[in-house]
Amino acid sequence: MYEPIAGRFNGKALLVTGAGSGIGRASAVRLAAEGGKVLAHDVNADGLAETATIITTAGGTVETRVGDITTRGECFDTVAAAVAAFGKLDVLVNVAGIAASHHFTDMSEAAYRRMVAVNQDAPFFFCQAAIPHLLESGGNIVNVASNAGLMGQAYTVAYSMTKGAVIQLTKSLAMEYMKTPLRVNGIAPGGIESSLTAGYQMPDDLDWDFVGRYAGFRGMGVPQDIAQLVSLLASADGINIHGSILSSDRGVTAG
Ligand SMILES: NC(=O)c1ccc[n+]([C@@H]2O[C@H](COP(=O)([O-])OP(=O)(O)OC[C@H]3O[C@@H](n4cnc5c(N)ncnc54)[C@H](O)[C@@H]3O)[C@@H](O)[C@H]2O)c1
């Protein structure tokens, strides 16, 4: 289980956001283990350094960049840094994200704006910056959305909105670039054990009849569950997959 496929990304240059933790770290580690040169990005410098150590200890190639993706400039500069480091870009993996639970009318404007900036605006600007390079390399994009983008969820209205936007970003880009070799795909994870879920705060007066609907029946996955899908979609093995949102949620969106 979770065994990397050696050499699958030999000669490829990849950019992974949110690589300091959780799904982003697992993806960066897996892509590097499969031979890719990875630019790992995160706002969390310590987490990112830990990711880099894991990769280099295993003999992989990684560059790191610390920054906050809530500005368009950081998204464009990070893509430029990847191209400067590796001479090209083959794959963009948008993973960085934040989550929060509120009664709808209690969410502050600042919290709402930050959620949109990280989860929705940043993937948009990363795609804008990366696509010219991906068209040159015949590359592809993998966006990490969420089951929350596919279903209505109480108490996470803003999060669900932004993840729905990531799904539309994916599918609409897939249409706009249909006549090019560019592939654009997304993944919709259900609950995954990570710092995001470990630190998740919820108001204590929620109606659990609603929350149980999206917690599901089969427990949580681990970041490697998603990393292996990132790897599949980003590699030549995903050649026939374009404009797809792959659910990896233990059945949460089954019915
Ligand atoms: N964990 C889950 O249950 C779950 C489920 C569905 C979707 N997702 C999505 O998967 C992605 C990764 O989540 P995770 O569970 O690995 O969480 P995580 O908190 O472990 O990792 C997210 C990373 O994004 C980084 N980040 C946050 N804001 C940033 C900013 N402004 N600039 C740069 N980096 C920033 C964080 O520092 C962190 O390292 C997110 O987009 C999340 O919405 C997670």
The ligand as an SDF file (V2000), in Angstrom:
LIG
                    3D

 44 48  0  0  0  0  0  0  0  0999 V2000
   -8.0090   17.0240    5.9100 N   0  0  0  0  0  0  0  0  0  0  0  0
   -9.2250   16.8720    5.3920 C   0  0  0  0  0  0  0  0  0  0  0  0
  -10.1050   16.2420    6.0080 O   0  0  0  0  0  0  0  0  0  0  0  0
   -9.5320   17.4470    4.0420 C   0  0  0  0  0  0  0  0  0  0  0  0
  -10.7290   17.0430    3.4100 C   0  0  0  0  0  0  0  0  0  0  0  0
  -11.0440   17.5690    2.1760 C   0  0  0  0  0  0  0  0  0  0  0  0
  -10.2060   18.4890    1.5880 C   0  0  0  0  0  0  0  0  0  0  0  0
   -9.0620   18.8700    2.2280 N   0  0  0  0  0  0  0  0  0  0  0  0
   -8.2260   19.8670    1.5710 C   0  0  0  0  0  0  0  0  0  0  0  0
   -6.9210   19.3650    1.4270 O   0  0  0  0  0  0  0  0  0  0  0  0
   -5.9930   20.4590    1.4390 C   0  0  0  0  0  0  0  0  0  0  0  0
   -4.8790   20.1600    2.4080 C   0  0  0  0  0  0  0  0  0  0  0  0
   -5.4290   19.9910    3.6820 O   0  0  0  0  0  0  0  0  0  0  0  0
   -4.6940   19.1820    4.8490 P   0  0  0  0  0  0  0  0  0  0  0  0
   -5.7270   18.3710    5.5080 O   0  0  0  0  0  0  0  0  0  0  0  0
   -3.4690   18.5700    4.3600 O   0  0  0  0  0  0  0  0  0  0  0  0
   -4.4020   20.3950    5.8400 O   0  0  0  0  0  0  0  0  0  0  0  0
   -3.0500   20.8930    6.5330 P   0  0  0  0  0  0  0  0  0  0  0  0
   -3.4650   21.9880    7.4430 O   0  0  0  0  0  0  0  0  0  0  0  0
   -2.3100   19.7230    7.1010 O   0  0  0  0  0  0  0  0  0  0  0  0
   -2.2130   21.4760    5.3120 O   0  0  0  0  0  0  0  0  0  0  0  0
   -2.5630   22.6820    4.6750 C   0  0  0  0  0  0  0  0  0  0  0  0
   -1.2890   23.4470    4.4170 C   0  0  0  0  0  0  0  0  0  0  0  0
   -1.6310   24.6710    3.7370 O   0  0  0  0  0  0  0  0  0  0  0  0
   -0.7970   25.6850    4.2550 C   0  0  0  0  0  0  0  0  0  0  0  0
   -1.3960   27.0120    4.1070 N   0  0  0  0  0  0  0  0  0  0  0  0
   -2.5290   27.4610    4.7020 C   0  0  0  0  0  0  0  0  0  0  0  0
   -2.7050   28.7600    4.4250 N   0  0  0  0  0  0  0  0  0  0  0  0
   -1.6750   29.1420    3.6300 C   0  0  0  0  0  0  0  0  0  0  0  0
   -1.2880   30.3700    3.0610 C   0  0  0  0  0  0  0  0  0  0  0  0
   -2.0150   31.4870    3.2300 N   0  0  0  0  0  0  0  0  0  0  0  0
   -0.1630   30.4090    2.3000 N   0  0  0  0  0  0  0  0  0  0  0  0
    0.5840   29.2830    2.1210 C   0  0  0  0  0  0  0  0  0  0  0  0
    0.2880   28.0960    2.6710 N   0  0  0  0  0  0  0  0  0  0  0  0
   -0.8300   28.0240    3.4310 C   0  0  0  0  0  0  0  0  0  0  0  0
   -0.6540   25.3370    5.7400 C   0  0  0  0  0  0  0  0  0  0  0  0
    0.4570   25.9750    6.3400 O   0  0  0  0  0  0  0  0  0  0  0  0
   -0.5510   23.8310    5.7230 C   0  0  0  0  0  0  0  0  0  0  0  0
    0.7830   23.3730    5.6940 O   0  0  0  0  0  0  0  0  0  0  0  0
   -6.8030   21.7070    1.7790 C   0  0  0  0  0  0  0  0  0  0  0  0
   -7.0750   22.4130    0.5920 O   0  0  0  0  0  0  0  0  0  0  0  0
   -8.0670   21.1320    2.3790 C   0  0  0  0  0  0  0  0  0  0  0  0
   -9.1570   21.9880    2.2060 O   0  0  0  0  0  0  0  0  0  0  0  0
   -8.7060   18.3670    3.4390 C   0  0  0  0  0  0  0  0  0  0  0  0
  1  2  1  0
  2  3  2  0
  2  4  1  0
  4  5  1  0
  4 44  2  0
  5  6  2  0
  6  7  1  0
  7  8  2  0
  8  9  1  0
  8 44  1  0
  9 10  1  0
  9 42  1  0
 10 11  1  0
 11 12  1  0
 11 40  1  0
 12 13  1  0
 13 14  1  0
 14 15  2  0
 14 16  1  0
 14 17  1  0
 17 18  1  0
 18 19  2  0
 18 20  1  0
 18 21  1  0
 21 22  1  0
 22 23  1  0
 23 24  1  0
 23 38  1  0
 24 25  1  0
 25 26  1  0
 25 36  1  0
 26 27  1  0
 26 35  1  0
 27 28  2  0
 28 29  1  0
 29 30  1  0
 29 35  2  0
 30 31  1  0
 30 32  2  0
 32 33  1  0
 33 34  2  0
 34 35  1  0
 36 37  1  0
 36 38  1  0
 38 39  1  0
 40 41  1  0
 40 42  1  0
 42 43  1  0
M  CHG  2   8   1  16  -1
M  END
$$$$
